[in-house]
């Protein structure tokens, strides 16, 4: 089955957004580690929960871009 240009654009966009979410989660995890080391465990844990949400969203978008509907 041939994929048309708009579908390829959507697939590329989904992959790009998933990549942005992954990068954001990595950066937030680093910030959480610094907060934890500084004794701010409550904020560190809040950021780690946000990371979990971002990673789940990343996985979902990656699935969509690969044709897997969740």
matplotlib code that plots the C-alpha trace (Angstrom):
import matplotlib.pyplot as plt

x = [0.0, 1.4, 1.5, 0.5, 2.4, 0.0, 0.2, 4.0, 3.9, 1.7, 4.0, 7.0, 5.3, 4.3, 7.8, 9.2, 6.8, 7.6, 11.3, 10.6, 8.7, 11.6, 14.1, 11.9, 11.6, 15.3, 16.0, 13.3, 14.8, 18.2, 16.5, 14.8, 18.1, 19.5, 16.5, 16.8, 20.4, 19.5, 17.0, 13.9, 12.5, 8.8, 9.5, 11.9, 9.1, 6.6, 9.0, 9.5, 5.7, 5.7, 8.4, 6.3, 3.4, 5.7, 7.1, 3.7, 2.7, 5.9, 5.2, 1.6, 2.7, 5.4, 2.8, 0.6, 3.4, 4.2, 0.6, -0.2, -3.4, -3.6]
y = [0.0, 3.3, 6.1, 9.6, 12.8, 14.0, 10.7, 10.8, 14.3, 13.2, 10.2, 12.5, 15.0, 12.2, 10.9, 14.4, 15.1, 11.7, 12.6, 16.0, 14.2, 11.8, 14.6, 16.6, 13.5, 13.0, 16.7, 16.6, 13.5, 15.3, 18.2, 15.8, 14.2, 17.7, 18.5, 15.3, 15.9, 19.3, 17.8, 18.8, 15.3, 16.4, 18.4, 15.7, 13.1, 15.4, 15.7, 12.0, 11.5, 14.0, 12.0, 8.9, 10.7, 12.1, 8.6, 7.0, 9.8, 9.2, 5.5, 6.2, 8.6, 6.3, 3.5, 5.8, 6.7, 3.0, 2.2, 0.6, 2.1, 1.9]
z = [0.0, -1.0, 1.6, 0.4, 1.3, 4.0, 5.8, 5.6, 7.1, 9.9, 10.6, 10.6, 12.9, 15.4, 15.4, 16.0, 18.8, 20.4, 20.3, 21.9, 24.7, 25.2, 25.4, 27.8, 30.1, 30.1, 31.0, 33.7, 35.2, 35.4, 37.2, 39.5, 40.4, 41.3, 43.3, 45.2, 45.9, 47.2, 49.6, 47.7, 47.4, 47.1, 43.9, 42.6, 42.9, 41.2, 38.3, 38.1, 37.9, 35.1, 33.3, 33.5, 31.9, 29.1, 28.4, 28.2, 25.8, 23.8, 23.5, 22.4, 19.7, 18.5, 18.2, 16.2, 13.8, 13.3, 12.5, 15.8, 17.2, 21.0]

ax = plt.figure().add_subplot(projection="3d")
ax.plot(x, y, z, "-o")
ax.set_aspect("equal")
plt.show()
